[in-house]
Amino acid sequence: MMRFDPDCRACPRLANFLNEVCARHPDYHARPVPAFGDPKPGLLIVGLAPGLHGANRSGRPFTGDYAGVLLYQTLHQFGYASAPESVSVDDGLQLIGCRITNAVKCLPPANKPEPAEIRECNRFLAAELADVPEQASILALGQIAHQAVLRALNLRLKDYPFGHASDHRLPDGRRLVSSYHCSRYNTQTRRLTPEMFAAVFTMIQAKD
């Protein structure tokens, strides 16, 4: 299975949108965004999709946008990142035992991928998950990412319901932990607070 295709154009709506973004912002990455971090992680974080002025600009997940602020601060707090801020692909930041990817690799209009686009990109997520070691944890940020992980593992959605701080043991021994997405909307409305997000990581690191 192919883990990533930097030249993928399988979704016409996304490909056309990236063409438009390239025309407006020629210095942006504006292509599928690869995963970042440890190739054999103890923790795989799955987000939704690149943000327009974040990963789509920088070429690194959650880098340069608001959603990445809380994520990288928390990763640093719990020992998964060498620095508390991710600014650009050449800032020297390293992830430690952690990898970050997205359910959809390309920027979607209005940050909303369509169901067919999520399904099309699921093959890449499935390949990434195949590399995640046994006994590792998978952290899904938001319901779409949660469901994308289950589909990639050929598991039934109803058997592993999404909820903030949900914690499921999967048949292969790995854990699927989920959180509300660390988006600007969720953090500014206090649907997700730094304390709530930190509690999820505390749960991940706790012994069974």
C-alpha positions in Angstrom: 0.0 0.0 0.0 1.2 3.5 -0.8 1.6 5.6 2.3 1.7 9.0 0.5 1.5 10.4 -3.0 2.8 14.0 -3.2 1.3 14.3 -6.7 -2.1 12.8 -6.0 -4.9 14.4 -8.0 -7.6 11.8 -7.4 -10.2 14.2 -6.1 -11.1 16.7 -8.8 -12.7 19.2 -6.4 -9.6 19.3 -4.2 -7.2 19.3 -7.1 -9.0 22.3 -8.7 -9.1 24.1 -5.4 -5.4 23.7 -4.9 -4.8 25.1 -8.4 -6.8 28.2 -7.3 -4.8 28.5 -4.1 -1.5 28.1 -6.0 -2.6 31.0 -8.3 -3.3 33.2 -5.3 -0.4 32.1 -3.2 2.4 30.9 -5.4 4.8 30.5 -2.4 2.4 28.1 -0.6 3.0 24.3 -0.5 -0.5 23.8 -1.9 -0.1 20.0 -2.5 -0.9 16.9 -0.5 0.7 17.3 2.9 2.9 14.4 4.2 2.9 13.1 7.7 5.5 14.4 10.1 7.5 12.7 12.9 8.7 9.3 14.1 8.3 6.6 11.4 7.5 4.0 14.1 5.6 6.1 16.6 4.2 5.1 20.0 1.5 7.8 19.3 0.0 8.5 15.9 -2.1 11.7 15.8 -4.7 11.9 13.1 -6.2 15.3 12.2 -8.8 16.2 9.7 -7.1 18.0 6.8 -4.6 20.7 6.1 -5.6 24.3 6.9 -5.4 27.0 4.2 -2.7 29.1 5.9 -1.3 26.4 8.1 -0.2 23.0 6.7 -1.3 23.9 3.2 1.1 26.9 3.3 4.0 25.3 5.3 3.8 21.7 4.1 3.8 20.3 7.7 0.7 19.2 9.6 -0.7 21.8 12.0 2.2 24.1 11.3 1.6 27.9 11.0 -2.1 27.9 11.9 -4.1 28.4 15.0 -5.0 24.7 15.5 -1.4 23.9 15.8 -0.8 26.2 18.8 -2.5 24.1 21.4 -1.4 20.8 19.8 2.4 21.5 19.7 2.3 23.2 23.2 0.7 20.0 24.6 3.0 17.7 22.7 6.0 19.6 24.2 4.4 19.5 27.6 4.1 15.7 27.5 7.5 15.0 26.0 6.5 14.3 22.4 8.0 17.5 20.8 11.4 19.2 21.1 9.8 22.6 21.1 6.4 24.1 22.1 5.8 25.8 18.7 5.8 24.7 15.1 6.5 27.6 12.8 7.9 26.1 9.5 9.3 22.9 8.1 12.9 24.2 8.7 12.5 25.3 12.3 14.3 22.3 13.7 11.4 21.0 15.6 11.4 17.2 16.1 8.8 14.8 17.3 9.7 12.1 19.8 7.9 8.8 19.6 5.0 10.6 17.9 3.8 11.2 14.3 1.1 13.5 13.0 -1.0 12.9 9.9 -4.4 13.9 8.5 -7.4 11.8 7.4 -7.4 13.9 4.2 -4.0 15.0 2.8 -5.2 18.0 0.7 -6.8 21.3 1.7 -10.6 21.2 1.3 -12.7 24.3 0.5 -14.1 25.7 3.8 -12.1 23.1 5.7 -14.9 20.5 4.9 -13.9 17.5 2.9 -16.7 15.6 1.2 -17.4 12.0 2.2 -16.1 10.7 -1.2 -12.9 12.6 -0.6 -12.4 11.1 2.8 -13.0 7.6 1.4 -10.6 8.2 -1.5 -7.8 9.3 0.9 -8.5 6.5 3.3 -6.1 4.1 1.5 -3.2 6.4 2.5 -4.3 6.4 6.1 -4.6 2.6 6.0 -1.0 2.3 4.8 0.2 4.7 7.5 -1.7 2.7 10.2 -0.1 -0.5 9.0 3.3 1.0 10.1 2.1 1.9 13.6 3.6 -0.6 16.1 1.5 -2.9 18.2 0.6 -1.5 21.6 0.8 2.0 20.2 -2.0 4.6 20.7 -3.8 6.5 18.0 -5.2 9.9 18.8 -8.0 11.0 16.5 -8.8 14.8 16.6 -12.5 15.1 15.9 -15.2 12.7 14.8 -14.3 12.6 11.1 -10.7 11.5 11.9 -12.0 9.0 14.4 -14.3 7.4 11.8 -11.5 7.5 9.2 -9.2 5.5 11.4 -11.9 2.9 12.0 -12.7 2.6 8.2 -9.0 2.3 7.5 -8.8 -0.6 9.9 -12.0 -2.2 8.5 -13.8 -1.8 11.9 -17.5 -1.0 12.4 -18.2 2.6 13.4 -21.0 1.6 15.8 -18.7 -0.6 17.8 -16.3 2.3 18.7 -18.4 5.4 19.2 -16.7 8.8 19.1 -16.7 11.0 22.2 -14.2 13.5 23.7 -11.8 11.4 25.8 -13.2 8.1 24.4 -10.7 5.3 24.8 -11.2 2.1 22.8 -9.0 -1.0 22.7 -8.9 -2.2 19.2 -8.8 -5.9 18.2 -5.1 -5.7 17.2 -4.2 -4.4 20.7 -3.7 -0.8 19.8 -5.8 2.0 21.4 -7.9 4.5 19.7 -8.3 7.6 21.9 -10.2 10.6 20.6 -10.6 14.3 21.4 -12.5 17.2 20.2 -10.4 18.9 17.4 -8.1 21.6 18.6 -9.5 24.1 16.1 -9.9 27.8 16.7 -13.6 27.4 17.0 -13.4 24.7 19.6 -10.8 26.4 21.7 -12.3 29.9 21.5 -15.7 28.6 22.5 -14.1 26.6 25.3 -15.6 23.4 23.9 -12.0 22.2 24.2 -9.9 23.8 26.9 -6.1 23.3 27.4 -6.9 21.4 30.5 -9.3 19.0 28.7 -6.7 18.4 26.0 -4.0 17.8 28.5 -6.2 15.3 30.3 -6.4 13.2 27.1 -2.7 13.0 26.9 -2.5 12.1 30.6 -4.9 9.3 29.8 -2.8 8.1 26.8 0.3 8.0 29.0 -1.3 6.3 31.9 -0.6 2.6 32.4 -3.4 0.2 31.7 
